[in-house]
Amino acid sequence: MQLLTDVLDLVRQHYIFPSVAAEVVTAIEARAAAGEFDDLGDDDLAARVTECFHAVSGDKHLRLLVRSPDHRAAVTPEEAEAAWLEAQRLAAHHIAAVQRLDGNVGYIDLRGVASPGTAGAAITAAMELVAHTGALVFDLRRNKGGDPEGVQLWLSYLFPDSDTHLNDIYDGGTARTRQFWTLAYVPGSRYLDRPVYVLTSAFTFSGGEEFAYNLKALGRATLIGEVTRGGAHPTERFPVSPTLEVAVPNARSVNPVTGTNWEGTGVVPDIAVAAGDALTVAHRKALEHILTTSTSHAVLTEAREALVFSSNS
């Protein structure tokens, strides 16, 4: 099957760990020779190949995927990138909600991490809407990941200057390491000297995990929820047919504080609760903080009422 040959060539050429790539290729070729992939439709083929990828490598980023119908006309890398950016635009750059919760608590539901080249204005707008809250909750429970530069921009709002080293990414193709530091300038207001809470789930993945892991390693946020999915290898997607594409990890993250990453282990929360309870727990902790710090009578009254309501519900 030529398609499978093309998939394995891409894994062999680009996977971050060449020795593991060789094991993956050998395993897939053996199964193919036994006829395991014969006469399968796209969905079954993608599922079967991905199952084998994971069994051999343990890498949840290494996948054969059925392409979105919106992307099937994109066959070159440039067309695929354009389709991806259009999908982010139509999804509001993955910013699902920005709210002021009772008691003057900011809340941002972030379902992915878009590129700041296209999402910068939206990220700035979201942070400006919560700029005057007394505590901030980032909800990453449905975050599938995204752009490391997007993570860099979001987190730069939470630190005062360019002196905080967030993450490193080692690129296997170039053998170079790129460092990610907080930015010297961000549009709008930084969010400093107030607590940040990050909600996680077993679904949280990739760039969403980096967001949480970086903040935990730096002691800038309290993580509440579940252990995340465990994928720390940045990935490139390659179309292999109009309907299928292969995602191949071609880099790895190295946190400058821990010297490692969350690959295979996930990000462990500071407060372990069921994902469905994480927002309630975070809101309560934020309200308790605001009751000890706010000087606004109106905010204090609202926070007390919200805390009573939360305790009784």
C-alpha positions in Angstrom: 0.0 0.0 0.0 1.7 3.2 -1.2 -0.1 5.4 1.3 1.3 3.4 4.2 4.8 3.5 2.6 4.5 7.3 2.5 3.4 7.5 6.1 6.3 5.4 7.3 8.8 7.4 5.2 7.6 10.6 7.0 7.9 8.9 10.4 11.4 7.7 9.5 12.5 11.2 8.3 10.9 13.4 11.0 10.3 11.6 14.2 12.2 13.2 17.1 13.7 9.8 18.3 15.2 7.9 15.3 15.6 4.7 17.1 12.0 4.7 18.1 11.0 5.6 14.6 12.8 2.5 13.4 10.9 0.3 15.8 7.6 1.9 14.7 8.4 1.3 11.1 9.4 -2.3 11.6 6.2 -3.0 13.6 3.9 -1.4 11.0 5.6 -3.2 8.1 5.2 -6.5 9.9 1.5 -6.0 10.4 1.1 -4.8 6.8 2.8 -7.9 5.5 0.3 -10.0 7.6 -2.5 -8.2 5.8 -3.7 -6.4 8.9 -4.4 -3.1 7.1 -5.9 -4.6 3.9 -9.2 -3.3 2.7 -9.7 -0.8 5.5 -11.6 2.4 5.2 -10.0 5.7 6.3 -11.5 5.6 9.8 -10.5 2.1 10.6 -7.0 2.4 8.9 -6.3 5.6 10.9 -7.4 4.0 14.2 -5.4 0.7 13.5 -2.2 2.5 12.5 -2.4 4.9 15.4 -3.0 2.1 17.8 0.2 0.5 16.6 2.1 3.8 16.8 1.1 4.2 20.4 1.8 0.6 21.4 5.4 0.9 20.1 6.3 4.5 20.9 4.0 5.5 23.8 3.8 8.9 22.1 0.2 10.2 21.9 1.2 12.9 19.4 2.2 10.3 16.8 -1.0 9.6 14.8 -2.6 8.8 11.5 -5.6 11.1 11.3 -8.7 11.5 9.1 -8.5 15.0 7.8 -11.3 17.5 8.5 -13.6 18.0 5.4 -12.6 21.7 5.7 -9.0 20.8 5.1 -9.3 18.2 2.3 -8.7 20.6 -0.5 -5.3 21.6 1.1 -2.6 19.3 -0.3 0.5 21.5 0.0 2.0 22.6 3.3 1.1 26.2 2.5 -2.6 25.3 1.8 -2.7 23.2 5.0 -1.4 26.1 7.0 -4.0 28.4 5.5 -6.8 26.0 6.3 -5.6 25.6 9.8 -5.4 29.4 10.4 -8.9 29.8 9.0 -10.2 27.2 11.4 -8.7 29.0 14.3 -10.2 32.3 13.2 -13.7 30.8 13.0 -13.2 29.3 16.4 -12.4 32.7 17.9 -8.8 31.6 18.3 -10.0 28.9 20.8 -11.1 31.5 23.4 -14.5 30.0 24.2 -15.5 32.4 27.0 -14.2 35.4 29.0 -16.2 36.2 32.1 -16.2 38.1 35.3 -17.4 35.6 37.9 -19.2 36.6 41.1 -16.8 38.2 43.5 -14.7 39.9 40.8 -13.0 36.7 39.7 -11.8 36.5 36.1 -12.4 33.4 34.0 -11.0 32.4 30.6 -12.1 29.2 28.9 -9.3 28.4 26.5 -9.9 25.4 24.3 -6.6 25.6 22.3 -3.6 27.9 21.9 -3.6 29.9 18.6 -0.7 31.5 17.0 -0.1 35.1 18.2 0.5 36.2 14.6 -3.2 35.9 14.0 -4.7 35.7 17.6 -2.7 38.4 19.3 -5.5 41.0 19.2 -8.0 38.4 20.6 -5.6 37.4 23.4 -5.0 41.0 24.3 -8.8 41.7 24.4 -9.4 38.7 26.7 -6.7 39.7 29.1 -7.9 43.3 29.1 -11.4 42.2 30.1 -10.1 40.4 33.2 -7.4 43.0 34.0 -9.2 44.5 37.0 -10.3 41.2 38.6 -8.9 40.1 42.0 -8.0 36.5 40.9 -8.0 34.7 37.5 -9.0 31.2 36.4 -7.8 29.7 33.2 -10.0 26.8 32.2 -7.8 24.3 30.2 -10.0 21.3 30.8 -10.9 21.1 27.0 -7.6 22.5 25.7 -6.2 20.4 22.9 -2.9 22.3 22.5 -1.5 24.5 19.9 1.3 27.0 19.3 4.3 27.4 21.7 4.5 31.1 20.8 0.8 31.4 21.8 1.7 29.9 25.2 4.5 32.4 25.4 2.2 35.4 24.8 -0.5 34.2 27.2 2.0 33.6 30.0 3.9 36.9 29.4 0.8 38.7 30.8 1.4 36.9 34.1 5.0 38.1 34.7 6.4 41.6 35.0 9.2 41.6 32.3 11.3 39.5 30.0 13.4 37.8 32.6 11.3 34.6 33.1 12.5 31.5 31.2 9.4 29.6 30.3 10.4 26.6 28.2 12.9 25.2 25.6 12.1 23.2 22.5 14.7 21.0 20.9 14.2 20.6 17.2 15.3 17.2 15.9 15.6 18.3 12.3 18.0 21.2 13.0 19.5 19.9 16.3 18.9 23.4 17.7 17.2 24.4 20.9 14.9 27.4 20.9 14.4 29.2 24.2 11.0 30.8 25.1 11.1 33.7 27.6 8.4 36.1 28.7 8.1 39.0 26.4 9.4 42.5 27.2 6.3 44.1 25.9 2.7 42.9 25.8 -0.3 45.0 24.5 -2.6 46.1 27.3 -2.3 45.3 31.0 -0.2 42.6 32.6 -1.8 40.5 35.3 0.5 40.7 38.3 0.4 40.2 42.1 -2.8 38.3 42.1 -3.4 34.6 42.2 -4.0 32.5 39.1 -5.7 29.1 39.0 -5.5 26.6 36.2 -8.1 23.9 35.6 -7.0 20.6 34.1 -8.5 17.4 33.0 -7.5 14.0 31.5 -8.3 15.6 28.2 -5.9 18.6 28.5 -3.1 18.0 26.0 0.1 19.3 24.4 0.3 23.1 24.4 -2.4 23.2 27.0 -0.2 21.0 29.2 2.8 23.3 28.5 0.7 26.3 29.7 -0.1 24.5 33.0 3.3 22.9 33.4 5.2 26.1 33.0 3.1 28.0 35.5 3.4 25.1 38.0 7.2 24.9 37.7 7.5 28.7 38.2 5.1 28.7 41.1 2.8 31.2 39.4 -0.4 29.3 39.5 -2.3 26.7 41.5 -3.4 23.8 39.3 -6.8 22.2 40.1 -8.4 19.2 38.5 -7.0 15.9 37.0 -3.7 14.7 35.7 -3.4 15.7 32.1 -3.0 13.5 29.0 0.8 13.6 28.7 2.0 14.8 25.3 5.1 17.0 25.3 6.4 16.7 21.7 5.6 19.5 19.3 4.3 18.0 16.1 4.1 18.6 12.3 1.2 17.3 10.2 1.8 16.0 6.7 -1.1 15.3 4.2 -0.7 11.8 2.7 -3.9 11.7 0.8 -6.9 14.0 0.3 -8.5 12.4 3.4 -5.6 11.4 5.6 -2.7 13.1 7.3 0.1 11.9 9.6 1.1 13.8 12.7 4.8 13.3 13.5 6.5 14.7 16.6 9.7 16.4 15.4 10.8 18.2 18.6 10.7 17.9 22.4 10.1 20.3 25.3 12.6 20.8 28.0 11.5 22.8 31.0 14.3 25.0 32.3 13.2 24.6 36.0 12.6 20.8 36.0 15.0 19.8 33.2 12.3 17.5 31.9 8.7 17.6 30.6 5.3 16.0 31.0 5.6 13.4 28.2 3.9 10.2 29.3 3.3 11.3 32.8 0.9 14.3 32.3 0.9 17.4 34.5 -0.1 16.7 38.1 -2.4 19.2 39.7 -1.7 20.8 43.0 -5.3 20.1 44.1 -6.7 16.8 42.7 -10.4 16.8 42.1 -12.7 15.5 39.4 -12.6 17.8 36.4 -16.3 18.6 36.7 -15.7 20.0 40.2 -12.5 22.0 39.4 -14.2 25.3 38.6 -16.2 25.2 41.8 -13.1 24.6 43.9 -11.1 27.2 42.1 -13.8 29.9 42.4 -14.1 29.2 46.1 -10.4 29.5 46.7 -10.4 32.7 44.6 -13.3 34.2 46.7 -11.4 33.3 49.9 -8.4 35.3 48.6 -10.5 38.2 47.6 -12.2 38.4 51.0 -8.8 38.9 52.6 -7.4 41.4 50.0 -10.2 43.5 48.5 -10.9 47.0 49.7 -14.1 47.4 47.8 -17.2 47.1 49.9 -19.3 46.1 46.9 -16.8 43.4 45.9 -16.5 42.1 49.4 -20.3 41.8 49.7 -20.6 40.1 46.4 -17.8 37.7 47.3 -19.4 36.8 50.6 -22.7 36.1 49.0 -21.0 34.0 46.3 -19.1 32.0 48.8 -22.2 31.3 50.9 -24.1 30.2 47.7 -21.2 28.0 46.7 -21.1 26.3 50.1 -24.9 25.7 50.1 -25.1 24.3 46.5 
